[in-house]
Amino acid sequence: MKLVESIKESGGFLNRYTHESASCRCSMTFSVFLPPQATDGRVPALYWLSGLTCTDDNFRVKAGAQRYAAEHGIALIIPDTSPRGANVPDVPERYDLGQGAGFYVNATQEPWSTHYHLYDYVTAELPALVEQHLPLIPGVRSISGHSMGGHGALICALKNPGMYRSVSAFAPICHPTECGWGQGCFSAYLGDDKSLWEAYDATCLIRVGASIPEIFIDQGTADEFLLEGQLLPESLAAACQQAEVPLTLRMQAGYDHSYHFIATFIGEHIAWHAQAMA
Ligand SMILES: N[C@@H](CCC(=O)N[C@@H](CS)C(=O)NCC(=O)O)C(=O)O
């Protein structure tokens, strides 16, 4: 992997890397915040998955997370949301399909199946890469994300028991098989057989017994996509209650879907993950 930018922040370094991804078969860019504690030792890592339209840039410039990561001595690993490049299929007129909308699945359908393997990328290729090259404690990971990335964080944790010490999410797409965003991407990436979609749906995974110690979610009540029925936290809450999965779902009065909402609560999420990785 190649370091393309390094900026000192909060006593640590906000770095950007590019590498040739075997999973996505293209060059991928990701950001990493290394806290000051990484100068003389190895640190735990919190993976952050962003939402529709995002690159690795949105979280690093808008969430204000680096200050808290420095305080707690944890690294932030911030991947892109899809494969990229002129040879990678896209639908430029759509923000919710193609580049910027990888949905953290392994696509099986043409033309997406060559490059759109974000699930393998995030759960296997990227952790192996960063743990080999950066001062991270191998295997000590947590995961969080926003919207499409909140969905990504939930399914990565639910499908890989023990891989992450903790999982949280901001305004996650909780039941993608039942919302417009999810149905649009899953039909394109995974095909028409809806039973295959359920393997990438947090609510469905909990219904069929996926084991997870605890889930922590913040959701704004004035979130335009909550009101539009894209997020469906009530479906996840019902599944968790039925399966006796501990869920802390905080409905935050008046907050919208934006990074202003994330910036307000990211400190609490980072403190919670840091404790789980201590
Ligand atoms: N119409 C919106 C829909 C997409 C959207 O709200 N994306 C959220 C995640 S689902 C986001 O993080 N946008 C980028 C940002 O706020 O920096 C847009 O094009 O930005």
Ligand as a Chemical Component Dictionary entry (heavy atoms), coordinates in Angstrom:
data_LIG
# 
_chem_comp.id                   LIG 
_chem_comp.type                 NON-POLYMER 
_chem_comp.pdbx_formal_charge   0 
_chem_comp.three_letter_code    LIG 
# 
loop_
_chem_comp_atom.comp_id 
_chem_comp_atom.atom_id 
_chem_comp_atom.alt_atom_id 
_chem_comp_atom.type_symbol 
_chem_comp_atom.charge 
_chem_comp_atom.model_Cartn_x 
_chem_comp_atom.model_Cartn_y 
_chem_comp_atom.model_Cartn_z 
_chem_comp_atom.pdbx_ordinal 
LIG N1  N1  N 0 -29.326 13.200 -1.698 1  
LIG C1  C1  C 0 -28.309 12.908 -0.752 2  
LIG C2  C2  C 0 -28.511 11.466 -0.343 3  
LIG C3  C3  C 0 -27.335 10.776 0.095  4  
LIG C4  C4  C 0 -27.018 10.973 1.539  5  
LIG O1  O1  O 0 -27.712 11.620 2.339  6  
LIG N2  N2  N 0 -25.911 10.392 1.864  7  
LIG C5  C5  C 0 -25.483 10.386 3.241  8  
LIG C6  C6  C 0 -25.329 8.936  3.661  9  
LIG S1  S1  S 0 -26.801 8.003  3.274  10 
LIG C7  C7  C 0 -24.142 11.097 3.370  11 
LIG O2  O2  O 0 -23.370 10.765 4.231  12 
LIG N3  N3  N 0 -23.895 12.078 2.478  13 
LIG C8  C8  C 0 -22.613 12.726 2.412  14 
LIG C9  C9  C 0 -22.347 13.786 3.434  15 
LIG O3  O3  O 0 -23.271 14.227 4.138  16 
LIG O4  O4  O 0 -21.178 14.180 3.564  17 
LIG C10 C10 C 0 -26.950 13.195 -1.360 18 
LIG O5  O5  O 0 -26.818 13.103 -2.588 19 
LIG O6  O6  O 0 -26.011 13.503 -0.595 20 
# 
loop_
_chem_comp_bond.comp_id 
_chem_comp_bond.atom_id_1 
_chem_comp_bond.atom_id_2 
_chem_comp_bond.value_order 
_chem_comp_bond.pdbx_ordinal 
LIG N1  C1  SING 1  
LIG C1  C2  SING 2  
LIG C1  C10 SING 3  
LIG C2  C3  SING 4  
LIG C3  C4  SING 5  
LIG C4  O1  DOUB 6  
LIG C4  N2  SING 7  
LIG N2  C5  SING 8  
LIG C5  C6  SING 9  
LIG C5  C7  SING 10 
LIG C6  S1  SING 11 
LIG C7  O2  DOUB 12 
LIG C7  N3  SING 13 
LIG N3  C8  SING 14 
LIG C8  C9  SING 15 
LIG C9  O3  DOUB 16 
LIG C9  O4  SING 17 
LIG C10 O5  DOUB 18 
LIG C10 O6  SING 19 
# 
